[in-house]
């Protein structure tokens, strides 16, 4: 994007805090495989509840080393912070500290911010900005690849959202 608009001098920040939700032991399974292994009802609860996480990814999981030893995570997260599963609630708890400590200060400086992130981490930011209740946020659909814009007032409250 920056190359396309001839703005390659604008800094890019990368963080694990905006990664997609960690689906734990469900990682690598498609919906049919997951339902066959765990049952439709459990899968529905894990996918659509706010605070019920899936089973954790164990060290013998086929993707464990691929994820944990990925060189992009050499500096962070710490081993204690590295999630092995996440509910939407836990994903938001991971995402909002970055929002508050990195993005908010830049917005206060008057900068315009483009956030390219995954659906569930973005869902957490939208929940925060629009004060969406826990039981409603799971139904929010953020279409992939479709930009949306927030205009915030001086108190960083939405004037215009999505």
C-alpha positions as CSV (number, residue, x, y, z in Angstrom):
1,X,0.0,0.0,0.0
2,X,2.7,2.4,1.0
3,X,4.7,1.7,-2.2
4,X,1.5,2.2,-4.3
5,X,0.9,5.7,-2.8
6,X,4.6,6.6,-2.8
7,X,4.8,6.9,1.0
8,X,7.5,4.3,1.7
9,X,9.0,6.5,4.5
10,X,6.0,6.0,6.7
11,X,6.9,3.6,9.6
12,X,5.4,0.1,9.7
13,X,4.9,-1.5,13.1
14,X,4.5,-5.3,13.4
15,X,3.3,-7.0,16.5
16,X,2.1,-10.4,17.5
17,X,-0.7,-8.6,19.5
18,X,-2.7,-8.1,16.3
19,X,-2.4,-11.8,15.2
20,X,-5.5,-13.9,14.7
21,X,-7.1,-15.7,17.6
22,X,-5.1,-18.8,18.6
23,X,-7.5,-21.8,18.1
24,X,-5.3,-24.1,20.2
25,X,-5.7,-27.8,19.3
26,X,-8.1,-26.9,16.5
27,X,-5.2,-25.3,14.5
28,X,-4.8,-27.0,11.2
29,X,-8.2,-28.7,11.2
30,X,-11.0,-27.7,8.8
31,X,-14.6,-27.4,10.1
32,X,-15.6,-30.9,9.1
33,X,-12.5,-32.5,10.8
34,X,-13.0,-30.4,13.9
35,X,-16.7,-31.4,14.1
36,X,-15.8,-35.1,13.6
37,X,-13.2,-35.0,16.3
38,X,-15.0,-32.9,19.0
39,X,-18.7,-32.8,17.9
40,X,-20.7,-30.0,16.3
41,X,-22.0,-28.5,19.6
42,X,-18.5,-28.1,21.2
43,X,-17.2,-26.6,18.0
44,X,-20.1,-24.1,17.9
45,X,-19.5,-23.1,21.5
46,X,-15.7,-22.6,20.9
47,X,-16.2,-20.6,17.7
48,X,-19.2,-18.4,18.8
49,X,-18.8,-17.9,22.5
50,X,-17.0,-14.9,24.0
51,X,-15.1,-16.5,26.8
52,X,-14.9,-20.2,26.2
53,X,-11.5,-21.2,24.6
54,X,-10.9,-24.3,22.6
55,X,-8.5,-27.0,24.0
56,X,-4.9,-25.9,24.2
57,X,-2.3,-26.7,21.6
58,X,0.0,-29.3,23.3
59,X,3.7,-29.6,22.6
60,X,3.1,-32.7,20.4
61,X,0.7,-30.9,18.1
62,X,1.9,-30.9,14.5
63,X,2.0,-27.1,14.3
64,X,3.4,-26.4,17.8
65,X,7.1,-26.0,16.8
66,X,6.2,-24.3,13.5
67,X,4.4,-21.6,15.5
68,X,6.4,-21.4,18.8
69,X,9.8,-21.4,17.0
70,X,8.8,-19.0,14.2
71,X,11.6,-16.4,14.0
72,X,9.1,-13.6,14.0
73,X,8.5,-14.4,17.6
74,X,12.1,-14.4,18.7
75,X,11.8,-11.2,20.7
76,X,8.1,-11.4,21.7
77,X,5.9,-12.7,23.0
78,X,7.7,-14.1,26.0
79,X,7.2,-17.8,26.8
80,X,4.7,-16.8,29.5
81,X,2.7,-14.6,27.1
82,X,2.7,-17.0,24.2
83,X,-0.9,-18.3,24.0
84,X,-1.6,-22.0,23.4
85,X,-5.4,-21.2,22.9
86,X,-7.6,-18.2,23.0
87,X,-11.2,-17.3,23.4
88,X,-12.3,-14.0,21.9
89,X,-12.0,-12.5,25.3
90,X,-8.4,-13.6,25.6
91,X,-7.7,-12.3,22.1
92,X,-9.0,-8.9,23.1
93,X,-6.9,-8.9,26.3
94,X,-3.9,-9.4,24.1
95,X,-4.9,-6.8,21.5
96,X,-6.0,-3.8,23.7
97,X,-2.7,-3.2,25.4
98,X,-1.2,-2.6,22.0
99,X,-4.0,-0.3,21.1
100,X,-3.6,1.7,24.4
101,X,0.2,1.8,24.5
102,X,1.1,2.2,20.8
103,X,-1.8,3.3,18.7
104,X,-3.5,5.8,21.1
105,X,-0.4,7.9,21.7
106,X,0.0,8.3,17.9
107,X,-3.6,9.2,17.5
108,X,-3.2,11.9,20.2
109,X,-0.3,13.3,18.2
110,X,-2.7,13.7,15.3
111,X,-1.4,10.9,13.2
112,X,-3.7,8.8,11.0
113,X,-3.3,5.1,11.5
114,X,-3.9,2.2,9.1
115,X,-4.3,-1.1,10.9
116,X,-4.0,-4.2,8.9
117,X,-4.9,-7.1,11.2
118,X,-7.0,-10.2,11.5
119,X,-10.7,-10.5,12.1
120,X,-10.7,-11.3,15.8
121,X,-8.1,-8.9,16.8
122,X,-9.9,-6.2,14.9
123,X,-13.2,-7.3,16.4
124,X,-11.6,-6.5,19.8
125,X,-10.7,-3.0,18.8
126,X,-14.2,-2.4,17.3
127,X,-15.8,-3.8,20.5
128,X,-13.7,-1.3,22.5
129,X,-14.4,1.7,20.3
130,X,-18.1,1.0,19.9
131,X,-18.7,-0.3,23.4
132,X,-20.3,-3.5,22.1
133,X,-21.5,-5.9,24.8
134,X,-19.8,-9.3,25.2
135,X,-22.8,-11.2,24.0
136,X,-23.2,-9.2,20.8
137,X,-19.5,-9.0,19.7
138,X,-19.4,-12.6,18.6
139,X,-22.0,-11.9,15.9
140,X,-20.1,-9.0,14.4
141,X,-18.8,-9.9,11.0
142,X,-15.9,-7.9,9.6
143,X,-15.5,-8.8,5.9
144,X,-12.0,-9.8,4.9
145,X,-10.2,-7.2,2.8
146,X,-12.8,-4.5,3.0
147,X,-11.5,-1.4,4.7
148,X,-13.5,0.5,7.3
149,X,-12.8,3.9,8.7
150,X,-13.3,5.4,12.2
151,X,-13.2,9.1,12.8
152,X,-12.5,9.8,16.5
153,X,-13.2,12.9,18.5
154,X,-10.7,14.6,20.9
155,X,-11.6,12.0,23.5
156,X,-10.9,9.2,21.0
157,X,-14.6,8.3,20.9
158,X,-16.1,7.4,17.5
159,X,-17.8,10.2,15.6
160,X,-18.1,8.0,12.5
161,X,-17.6,4.3,12.6
162,X,-17.7,1.5,10.1
